[in-house]
Amino acid sequence: MMLVAGVSMLAMAPAVMAQSTEAPEPRPAAPPVAEAAEPALVDLANPLMGTDSSYELSYGNTYPAVAVPWGMNFWTPVTGKMGDGWGYTYDAHKINGIKQTHQPSPWMGDYAAFALFAETGPVRIKEEERASWYSHKAEESRAYGYKVYLADYDVTAEVAPTNRAAQFRFTFPETEQAHILLDAYAGGSMVKIDRANRRITGYVRNNKGGVPANFGNYFVAQFDHDFTVGQTWDDNGTLDGTEIREGDHVGAVLTFTTKAGEQVGVKVASSFISPEQALRNLESEVGSDSFDQTRAKAKQTWETEFQRIAVDDPDIDNRRTFYSALYRMLQFPRNFHEVDASGKQVHYSPYDGKVHDGPLYTDNGFWDTWRAVFPFFALMYPERDGEIMQGLVNTYKESGWLPEWASPGHRNVMIGSNSAILIADAYANGVRGFDVETLYKAMIKNATTSEGRPTDRMGKTLTAVGREGVEYDNRLGYVPYDVGINENAARTLEYATADFAISRLAGQLGKTADAKRYAAKAQNYRKLFDAESGWMRGRNKDGSWETPFNPLKWGDAFTEGNALHYSWSVMQDVQGLIDLMGGDRKFTDRLDGIFTTPPLFDDSYYGQVIHEIREMQIVDMGQYAHGNQPIQHMTYLYDWAGQPWKTQGHVRDVMRKLYAPTPDGYPGDEDNGQTSAWYVFSALGFYPVTPTVGQYAIGSPLFRNVRLTMPGGKVLSIEAQNNSAANVYIQSATLNGQPWNKPWLPREELQKGGTLRFVMGPTPNEHWGSAKADAPFSMTSAAKGTR
């Protein structure tokens, strides 16, 4: 049955027939036909996208997270070993548990984890012994629930989440040996069997560092059946009837007598504050709800968020990819706060080990997420973004530093002081509800010192806060290559972008001297441009260039990339970079060359082919390395140089070639939502290249129709007439009925709602958006008064 604008042709038939001059032949009435209901948008998301990954090659490095958006606790099936960052991999054949996880990345590892599992027959404790064969054909993975058949035990295991709790449901065969295990994992744990209340309580302390000595996750597991036997095991895996056990790695097993198809339910919650708070979380978030009610509530929570971005398009795989990416983007940073007996937000601080009032968020690497995740929050979720910013205020007050990579406390990972960018971008784009003056003070501290930084448990300085090499940067305008500071050129470029953000926030706060000073520092990228090679290049303390120089060398002066990738990291002043490279034509020729240069590489700095290198090499896109963050904005830079049709072509090509709603569906690490956010923004048709200016560079909208419900309830409709896999080029555009010829969009206009309409075609319209005066913001253009 053909549909026109959602109305069936049969429904239109009487109106058509009324215009006929002849009466129709009478015919028997057809029985009513029920139209198939459209699936919930959340059911288009595939949590298995990105799970076909390994240490050598990442297609996402994700796991199927059962959670609610920004939830404190996630749950995931486990196919790997305890402590392995690759806890679930799609090619594995056996499952050994469903664990509470807080892992943001396999490279960061997990913390505060424990697992539940079900068996029949003799009790098997160790992971490799208890693991059951399973099949993806008997596995159902949803954002709001997970279900799997454990073939070795004839048991079906299910889990459904809340923010800080969950419900399990295990369906057993007829047996007197139905077991449910709680594995508290190694790293410090305790379990207690409470027979009278049908509970297991305890705590886990496993973590990968960055937390105080009193760190712990307190849990309660409430069973809905009486059990016949309760046992615990010790560090050696010895099982007996002891009801309280404490050690490095302990656990508990409850045994039940079940009939065929009998279901045993477990309600589980945890707290980083106390056992009492864990029970409070269980009562407030699960209470008397059934398993199905908890699952339905979690589903509705996701659906409410997804309905804010309602996509209508005939390509179901594109829609699946989009909502799978949106599901990932709304997971991190996780909230780390809880609600006390009086209804007040409180949190255990992974910085000073105390309990404080207010919100706290964690598990995020700002090196990745400042680029698109946080701009999306500022655009669509300003209240949530404001709460995250207030969480940063609390982090600063409790630790004396802004986080750059928190999991859950400060971790010594990645470079830059990118917290400044996302804070300034939030404020510039209208996000409020946080103490901006305190954050400004924290930003200046981060930007001006590398002294007094905290140390980890081994006494090693946490160089991921403050700025490594800041004294050189302040004196020379760059971090030198020859002073023992690795990734120095990347640091210089990232500091310059952060300084631009500081200058913008200083201007908004009336701090004119600071605004001028940091705007000047934002031009430090010029110090590293080597006119002879045409690339950014490491520079020695005496001003000479790094020698020998191989622009294809990964690492060394750069971070997880080479000069061909990092030379575009001048988001604040693309026109300035264009000028350095010799003008628009030479700039676009050099951009073109990224895609045509063979994927050769020099991996000598690492001594091995790291997965980011391999991901660039194998996709046949030249030197374009979309699997890592430094180059992800590069396809949009044609908008500044008068060739926006090339942005349109490349962006659509990246979406088509590198993303899919499948286990190998990402081009590299998903990274806390950033690689997903690139897709979400790009599929909508625009992307936030330059922070704090409230502009989005236009690409090529993927869908025919999108309805964005903006903050406050106003609706923005994005229409792309004639859109298809072949029609990727913008022929014309209108915004609320008026011609729009600029290759960028302003935030204020989008948040007002209305209609953004594109007309698409199979060949470039080289006139649309190409006028130099219409290019997006650049510091150089703004200084000249041309923008």
C-alpha positions, 0 to 999 in steps of 0.5 A: 500500500503506497503512503503519501504524507503518512496517509494511505491511498485507500483512505484518499479513495472516496475523495477521488471517487467523488470526482468520477462521472460514473458510479463505481461497481459495488464490491464486498467490504474488505475486512479491516487491516491493522497497519503495522505499528512503527517501532519505538525509536529506541528499538532502532538503536543497536547496543551491539554496534561497535562490539566487534573490537579488539586491542589490535583493531577498534570498530568502536571498542564499545560494550552493550550498555544496559542503562538509562541516559547518563545513569550512574550504573550500567550493566553489561554481559561479560565474555572476557576475564575479570579486569580485561578492558574488552569485557564483551566482544562480539566474536566470543562464544561464552558468557560468564556474568552480567556485571555492573560496570562503570567503564568508559573505555577499555583503555581506562578500565573498569571500577566498582564492578561486580557480576551476577550469574545463574547456573544449574547443576554443580556450582562453578565459581571461576569465570572460565569454568562457569562460562556458558555457551550462547548465541547471538540468535538467542540474545536480545540487546536493547538500551533498556534491557538485555536477555540471553539464553545460557545454553549450558544451564538451560537458563534465560537471564535478563536485566533491566536498569534504573539510574542506580539500580536494576532488576534481574530475572532468571528463568530456570528449568526444573531442578533442585540445583538452581544457583545465582552467583554474585561475584564481587571480583578482585581488588577488595570485596565483602559479601554477607548473606542475610537469610531473613531478608533474602539478601546479599549485601557487601561492597567492592573496591576494584578500580584502576586508580585515581581514587582515595583509599576509602573508595568503595561501592556498596551493594544490596541484592534483594531476592524474591524467593527463599533459597535452600542453601547460601554459601560464600567463597574465599580468595582461593575460590573455596566455597562453604557455608560461611555467611560473611566473607571479606578479602581480595576476591570473594563472592556468594552463591544462593541455591534454589529449588525451581519448577520448569519455567520458574522465574527468580527475581533479583533487585539490585542497587548500589551506592558510593556513599554507604550501605544505607544509601544503597538500600535507599536507592533500591527502594526509591528507584525500584520499590515494588515495581515488577521486572516488566515495569522497570524495563518499561520505565527504562524504555520510556526514559530513552524514548522520551529523549529519542523523540526529541530528535524524530527522524523520518526517512526510508533508509532504515539502516541510516535511521538505525545507525543514527539512533545507535549513535544517539544512544551512545552519546547520551551515556557519558558523562555519568552522574556520580551523585545520589539522592539522600533521605531528604531528597537532596543531591549528594555525592561521594567525592572520588577526589577527597573521599568525603560526602558533599552536597550537589551534583558530580559527573565523571567518566569522560575524556574532554580531549575527545568530547569537547569537540561535538558531545558538549556542543550538542548538550549545549544546543539540546540539553542546556539544563543537563549541561549546566548541571554537569558544569556545576559538577565541574565546580564541585570537582575544582572545590574538592581537588583544586583542579579541573578534570581532563580525564576523570574515571572516577577521579583524576586520571593521567591520560591525554593532553591539553586543558580542554575543560576550558573549551567546553566550559566557555562554549557552554556559557557562550551558548546560553547554558546557565545554572552554574558558578561560572566565576569559580570555573573561570578561576579554575580555567586560569589556574589550569592555563598558567601552571604546571606546579602543585599538581596532585599525584597518584598513589605511586607518587607520580604527578598527574600531568593530565591536569594543568598544562605540561610545558606551560612555562615554555608556552608562556615564554616562547609561544610553544612547547619545544620539541627538545625539552623532554615533553612528548606530544609537544606540537599537539599540546601547543595547538590545543593550548591555543584553542583553549586560550581562544575559549578563555578569551571569549569567556573573559570577554563575556565576563567583562575581564577585558585584559584577560580577553586580550591576553588570551586572544593573543595566545590563541594565535600561537599556532602560527609559531609551529607552521613550517612554510617550507613543508606546509605543515605544523612541525615540532620546534626546538627551544632555540627556534630551529625546527625538529629534524629530521621531519617526516610528516607521516610520523605518528606520535612524537610531536603529535598525539595519536596522529601525524602532521597531516592530521594535526595541521588542521587543529586551528578551529579558532582561526581557519582563515588564518590557517588558510592564509598561512597555507597560501590562500583558498586554492592551495588550502583546498588542494592540501585538503584534497591531498589528505584523501589522495595521499596513500595511507603510508605511515611511520610508527617508529615512535610507538614501536608498533602499529597502534590501532589508530594507524591500522584504522586509517590504513584499511579504509581506503581514504588516504591519510584521512583518519576519522577513527580518531578525534584530531581530524574529525572536523577536517571535512568541514573546512572547505566551508571556509575556503569557498568550496562547501560542495566538497564538504558535502561530498566528503561528509556524506561519504564518511557517513556512508562508508565508515558507520553502520548499525552493526558490530563493526559499525564504527571507524575507531574508538567510539570515545564517550560519545564523540565519534557518535556525536560527529555522526549525529550532528553530520546526519542533521546537516551541520557540525560545531567546528569552532567553539564558543561562537554559536555557529555550525558549519553546514555539511550534507543532511542525511535524512529527508525529514527531522523534527528537533524539539528544542529546549523550551519546546520549540520545534525545528523541522529540517527538510531535505527535498530530493534527498537520496544516496546519490543526491548529496549536494545542496542546490539551495536552502531556506530558513523559515522561508527566506533564502539561506546562502551561508555555509553555516547556521547560527545557534540562536536561529535553530533554537527559535524553531521553524523550518530549515529546508534544503534542496538536494541534487546529484551534482555540486552547486558551486555557487551556493555558500561559496561567497567568501564574505559568507564564510564562518567565523575566524579570528583573522576575519573578525579582526579584519571586520570581514566577519 
